[in-house]
Amino acid sequence: MKIGGFKVGEYTVRDIGGKRALIFDCKNCVYSATIADDHHCRFHVLKTLQDVEADRIVLAEVYERVYEEEPTKILMEIANLSQKFHVESVWSYSHLGKPAKECEQYFPERHQVMVRIANDLINFDPILSYLTLLNELRKEQEKIKQGSEEYAECTEPYLDSLVRVKQEFDKTVLVQKAKKLLTELAEMPDTKVIYKGIFEAEIKPSFIGSKLSFAGMENLEILDEYGVKDTTVQIFSKPDKLEKIYFVNPPEYSLAPDKYFVLSKTREIVATYKPGKTSLSTVATSRRYFERMYESTIKEIAEYYKVRLTPEEMVALGQVVARYTVGYGILEVLLNDRKLTDIYIDAPIGGKPIYVVHADYGQCQTNVTFTENEANSLISKMRAMSARPFDEAHPVLDFDLPDLDSRVALIGPPLSPSGSAFAFRLHKITPWTLEQFVDVNYINPLAAGLLSFFTDMQATTLIAGSRGSGKTSLLSAVMLEIPMNSRIIVQEDTLELPIDYMKEVGFNIQRLKTRSPISVSKTETEVAPEEALRTALRLGDSALIIGEVRSKEAKVLYEAMRIGAAGNVVLGTIHADSAYSVWDRVVNDLEVPTTSFKATDLVVVARPIRFKGSSQRVRRVVEITEIKKHWNDDPEREGGLLSLMSYDAAKDSLELMEDNLKESELLQKVQKTSGMTVNEIWEDIRLRGNAKLFLVEQKNKLKLPSLLEAECTSLCSNKLLLMKEIMIEEEGKANYEQLLGQWKNWVNTVAIPRFSSEKEEGKKKEEE
C-alpha cells in the first residue's frame, strides 16, 4: 500500500544515545522529504507516530533532515490527538445533533465536515484543520443566532463537539505556536509559512553519521575563529554557561545538491571496498592513494550524470570521501586541530555532544554529536589497526594513532555499562620548548635557566603533576636541554613525546615502546616496562627518559640510578602534587627503598591554578625542590626536601628561595664535579635564562613564532654552548656578559634571518 508516494512501513527505529530515532528512507519518494513543505510527508510521519514513539525524526535521502526532540514532541502530540478523535469517534451520530427527524437532515454535511477536520486534515495539515474548525464553529454560532429555537436545540450537541475539539486543539503546542505566528502576520498566509517557522530541520549529508547543530548561534558571543585545513572553527561564549562552545563547519555540510549527489554515489560505490589490515595500518602513507582512487570515481560519476566539476572540486570531494571511508570521519577535523589537547565521546554515544579541551579556552562543548554506527565503525578500524581484541572479555583498548599524533583510550561494557566511550589525547606535533613555556608564563626565565643548567650537569629529575598539568610537555622541553652530543634512550608506554621531530632537528634518540598500563588485553608481543628498562640499560652510555614512572619499573630505575648504570641524565614524569607526595608514591606505593629514592636530585611540580577561585585554569610550575641525601626515614620531617623555587599565586611568579641555596648539596656536588664556583654556577644559570628570554622578546617583537620552536631553540642553545667552549679555550674562563652579547648578535644576524625566510617560504607553499 502507498500513501503520498511512500510505501507504508519504510522506516526504522534506532536507539541513538538513549533516544529513539524514527528514520524514514525517502530516497525513492516522489515528494520532497520535508515536514514543513510537503503535506504528503507530514501525513506519513503523523500516521507512523500513531504506531511508534520517537524522540527524533530523520528524513533520509541525499540530505538527511533531522527534527530534534521539540518538533518531534509537537508531532507526537498531534498524532496522539488524531488517535483520540478516532477513539472518541467525534464524527459519530451522537456528536452531530439531537436525534430528531427535523435535525437529521443536517447530519451528512456535519459528518463530512467533522471527518475532514478530525480525521483527514489533522494528519495532512493540522493547522488548516484547526482553521477549518474555527470557521465551522463561527458559521454554526451565526446560524444559531439567526435561526429558530428548534435549530439551536438541534445543533447543541454538534456545537458542543466542535467546542471540545477546539479545546483539545488549543492544548497543543502546535496550535499555540501557530496562534503566535498568526498574530504577527498582517494577513492569513499559506500554512507552509507557519510550518517553516515551527519545524526547522538540521540538514546534513546522508552518508555522514555525525550531526552538527547550529541552533542558537545568534545568542552566542564569538571569541575566536581560525581554520583547520578546509574547515572553519569558531569559539563562542554563552551567557548562562561556564564552558565555551566549539563550533566546526566542514565544507561537506554546505555543498550544493549536485555535489552531495556525486558524493553519495561515490560513497555507495567505494563502500564495497574493505581495506585490509595492512592498508589500515598504513593509512598515513596510503591516504593519498585512496584520495586519487576516489577522485577518478567522482570524475566518472560527474561525467555520467552531467554534473560540472572543476579539477579542484574533484580533489576536494575526494578528500571528503576519504575522510568518511579510510579516515576517521568528522573526528578528523577535531584531531587535526592542534589547539585541542583532549577529545571526549562519552556513553551512551549519541546522547550528548562531543566535548573537547582547548589549550586557550579549557573544556568546550562542541556542536558535533557522534553516532553509534560511526562508533562501531571506528572500533572495528581500531581493532584491525591495533591487532588487539575489544569485547566484553577485553573492555579496554589503549592505542596510538601515529598518523594523527594522538592516543585513544577506548572502553566498553561491562566496564562502561552505558556502552562504548572514547578519550583522545592529542600530542603536540613539535615539542614544547622552555622558551615557549616562558612566553606563556608557565615558567619564568630563571627557572628555565635552572632546569637547563642542571640537565646539562646530568641531574636526575622527576617532573610531577596531575593529568593535564603539562608534565609530559615539560619533560619534552627539558629533553631539548640535553646536549646534542649525548645519546638518548626514551621509554614510553604511550607514544606522547615528539621523538621523530627531535630526530629531525639533530638529536640522537632511540625509542622503546612498552606494554600499556591500562589495557586489559595484554599480548605476548608487548614488553613489560621493567624488562624494557633493563634492556635500555644495556644499550650503551645514554641519557635515560622514562615517559612515566608507574609501577614495577621504578625499582629497576632506582637500582640503575644508585649504581650509576643509567649513565648520563635521567628524566621522568610521575603523578603527584608535591615533592613529598613523590617520595610517598615512590616509596610506599611503588615499594622503592627510601635509600634508593635519594638518587633523585630534583623534583619539579606543575599544577593547574585557578586564580581567586576563577573557573578558568592556567598551568604553572609551582615547585622546584632538591632532594638532599642526609636523612633516613621521612624527608619532610628530617629536612630532606630543599625548596629552590616556590610559586606565589598572589604574584603569579615562581620565586627563588635564596636563603635555602647555601644548604644545597646539589650545588656543592656541581662545584666538585665541574670546578665552577657558586658565582659561576649562577652566572651560567642566568645566562641560559636570559638567552631564552631574549628569544621570547624577539619572537613577540617580530611576530615570528618559529623562533621558539625546537628547531630554532636547539640551534641557538647549541651555538651558545659552542661559543662558551671557544671562550673558555681561548681565555681560560667565560665572560658571561660578553658571551650573551656575542650570542645575541649571532641570533640577530644569522638565526632570525634564517627562520624569517623559512616563514615566507612556508606561506608561499600554503598559498600554492
HUNORDA-V107949 format. One line per field, one symbol per residue. ss: DSSP state (A for helix, B for strand, O for the rest). phi: phi as a letter, one per 20 degrees, with the letter a starting at -180 (. if undefined). burial: I if it has 9 or more other ideal C-beta (glycine too) atoms within 8 Angstrom, else O. A space follows every 50 residues. Layout:
ss->???
phi->???
burial->???
//
This chain:
ss->OBBOOBBOOOBBBBBBOOBBBBBBBOOOOOOOOOOOOOAAAAAAAAAAAO OOOOOBBBBBOOBBBBBOAAAAAAAAAAAAAAAAAAAAOOOOAAAOOOOO AAAAOOAAAAAAAAAAAAAAAAAAOAAAAAAAAAAAAAAAAAAAAAOOAA AAAAAAAAAAAAAAAAAAAAAOAAAAAAAAAAAAOOOOOOAAAAAAAAOO OBBBBOOOOOBBOOOOAAAOBBBBBBBBOOBBBBBBBOOOOOOBBBBBBO AAAOOOAAAAAAAAAAAAAAOOOOOOAAAAAOAAAAAAAAAAAAAAAAAA AAAAOOOOOOAAAAAAAAAAAAAOOOOOOOAAAAAOOOOBBBBBBOOOOO OOOOBBBBOOOBBBBBOBBOOAAAAAAAAAAAAAAAOOOOOOOOOBBBBB BAAAOBBBBBBOOOOOOOOOBBBBBBOOOOOOOAAAAAAOOOOOAAAAAA AAAAAAOOOBBBBBBOOOOOAAAAAAAAAOOOOOOOBBBBBBOOOOOOAA AAAAOOOBBBBBBOOOOOOOOOOOOOOOAAAAAAAAOOOOOOBBBBOOOO OOAAAAAAAAAAAOOOOOOBBBBBBOOOAAAAAAAAAAAOOOOAAAAOOO OBBBBBBBBOAAAOOOOBBBBBBBBBBOOOOOOOOOOOOOBBBBBBBBOO OOBBBBOAAAAAAOAAAAAAAAAAOOOAAAAAAAAAAAAAAAAAAAAAAA AAOOAAAAOAAAAAAAAAAAAAAAAAAAAAAOOOOAAAAAAAAAAAAAAA AAAAAAAAAAAAAAAAAO
phi->.dcmndefofbcdcecmndededdedfdfedfebffecfffggfffffff dcebdbdcddcfededdffffffffgfffffffffffflfdfgfeeqffb gfeffefgffgffffffecefgeebfffgffffffffffffffffeeeff ffffegfffffffffffffffffgffffgffffedfcfeffgfffffdde eedbffedffdddcfmffeddfdbbbdclededcdcdcgdcffedddccf ffebefgffgffffffffffffedfffffffcgfeegfffffffffffff ffffeldfcfgffffffffffffdceedmffgfffeefeedbccceeffo ecffdcdegdcmfceeeddfdffffffffgfffffelcfbbffceccdbe dffclbccddcbfefdgepfbccddeeffdffdffffffemfbegfffff ffffffemfecdddrefnenffffgfffgfefgfeeecdddcecedeffg ffffeoeecdedddfffdffefcfeeefgffffffgfeenfbfdddgbec bfffffffffffemffnefccadbeadaffffggffeeeemeggffgfff eccdddbfddflmfffdcebfdacceefddbddcfffdmeddfebcedff elbeefeffeffefffffffgfedmeegffgfffffgfffffffffffff felcgffdfggfffffffffffffgffffednbeefffgfffffffgfed ffgfffffffffffffff
burial->OOIIOIOIOOIOIOIIIOIIIIIIIIOOIOIOIIIIIIOIIIIIIIIIII OIOIOIIIIIIIIIIIIOOOIIIIIIIIIIIIIIIIOOOIIOOOIIIOOO OOIIOIIOOIIOIIIIIIIIIIIIIIIIIIIIIIOIIOOIIOIIOOOOOO IIOIIIIIIOIIIIIIOIIOOIOIIIIIOOIIOOIOOOOOIIIIIIOIII IIOIIIOIOIIIOOOOOOOIOOOOOOOIOOIOIIIIIIOOOOOIIIIIII IIIOIOOOIIIIIIIIIOIIOOOOOOOOIIOOIOOIIOOIIIIIIOIIIO IIOOIOIOIOOOIIIIIIIIIIIIIIIIIIIIIIIIIOOIOIIIIOIIII OOIIIIIIOOIIIIIIIIIIIIOIIIIIIOIIIIIOOIOIOOOIIIIIIO IOOIIIIIIIIIIOOIOOIIIIIIIIIIOOIIIIIIIIIOIIIIIIIIII IIIIIIIOIIIIIIIOOIIIIIIIIIIIIIIIOIOIIIIIIIIIIIIIIO IIIOIOIOIIIIOIIIOOIOIOOOOIIIIIOIIIIIIOOOOIIIIIIIIO OIIIIIIIIIIIOOOIIIIIIIIIIIOIIIIIIIIIIOOIOIOIOIIIII IIIIIIIIIIIOOOOOOIIIIIIIIIIIOOIOOOIOOIOIIIIIIIIIOO OOOIIOIOOIIOOIIIIOOIIOOOOOOOOIIOIIIIIIIIIIIIIIOIIO OIOIOIIIIIIIIIIIIIIIIOIIOOIIOOOOOIOIOOIIOIIIOIIIOO IIOOIIOIIOOOOOOOOO
//
